Amino acid sequence: MEREQHDKLEYRRRLRDEKEFVKGVGKKKKEQYRQNARFAQTDYSSFDSEVADKYLERYWCAHCGRFAMVMETSLFDCLIRKQDESYCVDISTQVFRTPGLYEGGVKVLRRQCVVHVPADTGDNKAKEKELDNAAEATVEKTVEALEIQYRMNCRSCALPILYRHKSDRNSCNRVFVFNDALSNDPTVVTQKIEMLKESLAIAKGLASASD
């Protein structure tokens, strides 16, 4: 660690001395130095880089335990979609990869959605005057609509993990991860199996006691 710090300081000192030398020479020599520098090998060090490592969140299929997805932000901090309580993930501004998923086909659902429609003012001119020079009044109305989901399934258990609303993945800005489909704990399936075994053992014990 001390050697690395020493090398870093020495490298930056040489760069500083080089800049001071260029400042001190005359205009003619300075131009000649720049011409030669264009053909010289660039002295670049990893110390010049200020790139910071980003931690990637990893997620496993909650149904079978296969490694499924990586992303920069936490899945559980994403917004929740009201229609199905899925996680809305913005993939346009972050690293997002799905090595454990594959294209799972198209699903068409019938959804109840709320839309805003202009309010009916009737023939009353007084109401029309009240709305004059103001924003048009609207009311909420529930209608049925079709929703197309392009799903991605787990490569091991083939259960759906997430979906998007566009067929082209490259033009898609967000995806929706089903609630309870992924876990950040790779042992989640093992824990579920152990809990199931305990439940079966308790049920078996109760059945034996009743006999």
CORMO-V77193 format. One record per pair of residues at least 6 apart in sequence whose ideal C-beta (glycine too) atoms are under 8 Angstrom apart, sorted by the first residue. I is the first residue (numbers start at 1). J is the second residue. If there is no record, write none. Layout:
i-><I & I>
j-><J & J>
This chain:
i-><7 & 8 & 11 & 11 & 12 & 14 & 22 & 22 & 25 & 54 & 54 & 55 & 56 & 56 & 56 & 56 & 57 & 57 & 57 & 57 & 57 & 57 & 57 & 58 & 58 & 58 & 58 & 59 & 59 & 59 & 59 & 59 & 59 & 59 & 59 & 60 & 60 & 60 & 60 & 60 & 60 & 60 & 60 & 60 & 60 & 60 & 61 & 61 & 61 & 61 & 61 & 61 & 61 & 61 & 61 & 61 & 61 & 62 & 62 & 62 & 62 & 62 & 62 & 63 & 63 & 63 & 63 & 63 & 64 & 64 & 64 & 64 & 64 & 65 & 65 & 65 & 65 & 65 & 65 & 66 & 66 & 66 & 66 & 66 & 67 & 67 & 67 & 68 & 68 & 68 & 68 & 68 & 68 & 68 & 69 & 69 & 69 & 69 & 69 & 69 & 69 & 69 & 69 & 69 & 70 & 70 & 70 & 70 & 71 & 71 & 71 & 71 & 71 & 71 & 72 & 72 & 72 & 73 & 73 & 74 & 75 & 75 & 75 & 75 & 75 & 76 & 76 & 78 & 78 & 78 & 78 & 78 & 79 & 79 & 80 & 80 & 80 & 81 & 81 & 81 & 83 & 83 & 83 & 84 & 84 & 84 & 85 & 86 & 86 & 86 & 86 & 86 & 86 & 87 & 87 & 87 & 88 & 88 & 89 & 89 & 89 & 89 & 89 & 89 & 90 & 90 & 91 & 91 & 91 & 91 & 92 & 92 & 96 & 98 & 98 & 100 & 100 & 100 & 101 & 101 & 101 & 101 & 101 & 101 & 102 & 102 & 102 & 103 & 103 & 103 & 103 & 104 & 104 & 104 & 104 & 104 & 105 & 106 & 106 & 106 & 106 & 107 & 107 & 107 & 107 & 107 & 108 & 108 & 108 & 108 & 109 & 109 & 109 & 110 & 110 & 110 & 110 & 111 & 111 & 111 & 111 & 112 & 112 & 112 & 113 & 113 & 113 & 113 & 114 & 114 & 114 & 114 & 115 & 115 & 115 & 116 & 116 & 116 & 116 & 117 & 117 & 117 & 118 & 118 & 118 & 118 & 119 & 119 & 119 & 119 & 121 & 121 & 121 & 121 & 131 & 147 & 148 & 149 & 149 & 149 & 150 & 150 & 150 & 150 & 150 & 151 & 151 & 151 & 151 & 152 & 152 & 152 & 152 & 152 & 152 & 153 & 153 & 153 & 154 & 159 & 160 & 160 & 161 & 161 & 161 & 161 & 162 & 162 & 162 & 162 & 162 & 163 & 163 & 163 & 164 & 164 & 164 & 164 & 165 & 166 & 185>
j-><47 & 47 & 45 & 47 & 47 & 43 & 30 & 33 & 33 & 72 & 95 & 72 & 70 & 71 & 72 & 95 & 70 & 71 & 72 & 73 & 74 & 75 & 184 & 67 & 69 & 70 & 184 & 68 & 69 & 70 & 71 & 75 & 182 & 183 & 184 & 66 & 67 & 68 & 100 & 182 & 183 & 184 & 185 & 186 & 188 & 189 & 67 & 68 & 100 & 154 & 156 & 157 & 159 & 161 & 181 & 182 & 183 & 180 & 181 & 182 & 183 & 188 & 189 & 154 & 157 & 159 & 181 & 189 & 154 & 156 & 157 & 159 & 189 & 156 & 186 & 187 & 188 & 189 & 190 & 100 & 154 & 155 & 156 & 157 & 99 & 100 & 186 & 98 & 99 & 100 & 101 & 154 & 161 & 182 & 96 & 97 & 98 & 99 & 100 & 101 & 161 & 162 & 177 & 182 & 95 & 96 & 97 & 99 & 89 & 91 & 94 & 95 & 96 & 97 & 94 & 95 & 96 & 89 & 94 & 184 & 87 & 89 & 177 & 182 & 184 & 87 & 184 & 87 & 88 & 89 & 90 & 177 & 87 & 88 & 86 & 87 & 88 & 87 & 88 & 176 & 111 & 113 & 147 & 176 & 178 & 179 & 179 & 162 & 163 & 176 & 177 & 178 & 179 & 176 & 177 & 179 & 174 & 176 & 96 & 162 & 174 & 175 & 176 & 177 & 173 & 174 & 172 & 173 & 174 & 175 & 173 & 174 & 175 & 152 & 162 & 154 & 155 & 156 & 152 & 153 & 154 & 155 & 161 & 162 & 152 & 153 & 155 & 150 & 151 & 152 & 153 & 151 & 152 & 153 & 158 & 160 & 151 & 148 & 149 & 150 & 151 & 148 & 149 & 151 & 160 & 163 & 146 & 147 & 148 & 149 & 146 & 147 & 149 & 144 & 145 & 146 & 147 & 144 & 145 & 146 & 147 & 142 & 143 & 144 & 142 & 143 & 144 & 145 & 140 & 141 & 142 & 143 & 140 & 141 & 143 & 138 & 139 & 140 & 141 & 138 & 139 & 141 & 136 & 137 & 138 & 139 & 136 & 137 & 138 & 139 & 127 & 128 & 131 & 137 & 137 & 165 & 165 & 163 & 164 & 165 & 163 & 164 & 165 & 166 & 167 & 160 & 161 & 162 & 163 & 160 & 161 & 162 & 163 & 164 & 175 & 159 & 160 & 161 & 161 & 181 & 178 & 181 & 177 & 178 & 181 & 182 & 175 & 176 & 177 & 178 & 181 & 175 & 176 & 178 & 172 & 174 & 175 & 176 & 172 & 172 & 191>
